[in-house]
């Protein structure tokens, strides 16, 4: 396993922190702006002035448009829903451009960074290819430290080791899983277990 290779025998992954292209608020603003721009442009092209003769859409089918206000409004709503289907979706996962896997190992914690190859992290581009970037950090855990201290040390290591990476410029780490669970995890229990504590599969 990759954890054993980087952090020694007995290492275990406990969770992943996703890296996003931008903040969720920025993504929502971009979606709102792009939807208005693209959908409104298409609506104007097809319904202004009203069409009385059929046209051929992208699938090759002949489409007729009514000149009634009710039908025009319905068609405009359908175009916006079609935009949502093709380009919409939540910020969660859809805008992820990398991840950091957090590992526990005997007497230490560590992290592996995964990031995409090349410049493929563009707005509204859904296809990603992830490559392993390798070990990001590791540090020792003392049995004298409490859960809050270890959590804050882990948070600091994550910040320090990603702040100067070219790949991370403008990117956002979703710290929510760590911030919710970190202060309550028995870090000493999972990093200082004895070999005979392992349960055979």
N, C-alpha and C positions, 0 to 999 in steps of 0.2 A: 504494500500500500504506500501511497505517496507520503503519508504521515510518518511511517516507520523510516523511510529513506531520509527525510529531512530532520526529524526530531528524535529518532531512536526507537527501539523496540518498545511496543506497548502504547504508542501514541494513538489518540482517538480524536476524530473530528466531532465537535459538539454543535457548531452551527456556522452558517454563512452570513456574511454581511454584504448586501448588494451595493454596487457602485452605480450611480445613475448619471446620465448625461447632464441633468440639470435638476433644480428644485421642482417639486410638484406644482407649486404656484406658477412658475415660469412655463411649465409644460401646458397647464390649463389655459394660460393666456395665449400661448402659441396656437393651441387647438382652436380657440374661439376666433382668433384673427384669421387663421388659414381657412377655416370653414366659411366664414363670411366672405372672404375674398374669392375663393374657388366656387362656392355654391352660387353666390350672387352673380358672378360673371357668367356662369352657365345659364342661370335663370334669365338674365337679360338677353343673352344670345338667342334663347329659344322662345321666349314669351314677349319680347318687346322689339318690334311690334308683334301683335298676335298672329300666329301662323294659321292659315286656313287650308294649307295643302300639306300632304304627308312628307316627312323627311325620313332618311335612313339613319338609325342610331349605330353605335359602335358594334353591336352584335349582328348587324345586317337586317334587322327587322324594320318594317315601315311603321312609323309612329305618327298618330294624329293628335292634334291638340285642339281642345275646345277653347272658344273665345269667351266663355262665361267666366265671371269672376270666381265662382266657386270651384270650377275645374282648374283654373289657373292657380288658385291658392293650394289646391290639393297636389298639383304637380310640383309646385315649388317645395312643399313639405316633403314630398317623396325624394326630391333631389338632395335635400339636406340630410335625410335619413340615409340615403345611399352614400353620401360623403362620410357619415359616421361609421357606416359598415366597412368602408374601404380604408379610412385613415384614422378612425377614432380608437377608443380603447382607454383603459385606465393607465395612469402613470406607472403604477406598480408593475414591475417586471418588464413591461413593454419598453420602457426607456432605460433599462439596465444595460450597462456597457462593460461590466466586469464584476468580480466578486472577490472577497477575502474570506478564506476558510480559516476558522479558528480551531486550533488543536490543543488538547491537553496531553502532556507526556509526563513521565516520572520526574517530578520536582521542577517542572517548567511549563510554560505556555508558549505557543508560537502561532504564526500565521503564514498562509500561502496566498500569493496574489495571482489572480487569473485576469487576463485582459485580452482584447481583440487585436488581431493583426491588421496593420495598415490603418488607413483613415476611413473607417466605415461606420463611425459613430455620428452620423448626420441626422438632423431632424427628419422625422417621418420615414426613416429607413429601418425596416424591421429585421432584416437579415443580419445576424451576427456570427462570427467565427471566433471561438474562444481558444486561446492558447495558454498553456501554463507558464506563468512568469517566474515561478520559483519561490523560494523562501523569502518572506518579507521581513520577519523578525522572530526572535525568541528571547525569553528572559526567565530567570530562575524565580521560583516561588518559595518564600520562606514560611515554615510552619508557624512562625510568630505573627504573621500578618493576618488581619481579619479580612472578611469578604469585601468590604467596602474599599479597603486599601488596594487589594489585588485588582478589583474591578477598575479603579482609577488608574492604576499602573498600566493595565491593558489598554484602557482608553488613550492614555498618553503615548504609549508605544505606537498605536495605530495612527494617531495624529502626526507624530514626529516622523515616522517612516514613510508616510505618504505625502507629506507637505511639499517635498522638493522633487517629486517624480513628475516628469514631463507629461506622462499619460494622465495624471490626476488634475491637471490645470483646468479649472472650471467644473470639475466633476464633484459629485456629492456622495458621501458614504451614508447609507441608511443605518444609523446607530440605534434605532429604536429597539430591536431585539436585545442588544447588549445593555442598553440603558434600563430596560424593564427587568431583565433577568439577572444582570451582572451583580448587583449588590446583594442578591439572595442566594447565589450559587455557592455550594460548599466546595470552594476552590481547593482547599487543603485536602479534603476527602478524595477528590478525583485526581489530584496531582501527586499525592503521597501514599497511594495505595500500594500494598505489597504484591509481589508477583503471584503469591498463592491466593490473592483476592480475586483473580480472574476466574470467570465462570466458563467452563468448557462448553463448546457448542456441540 
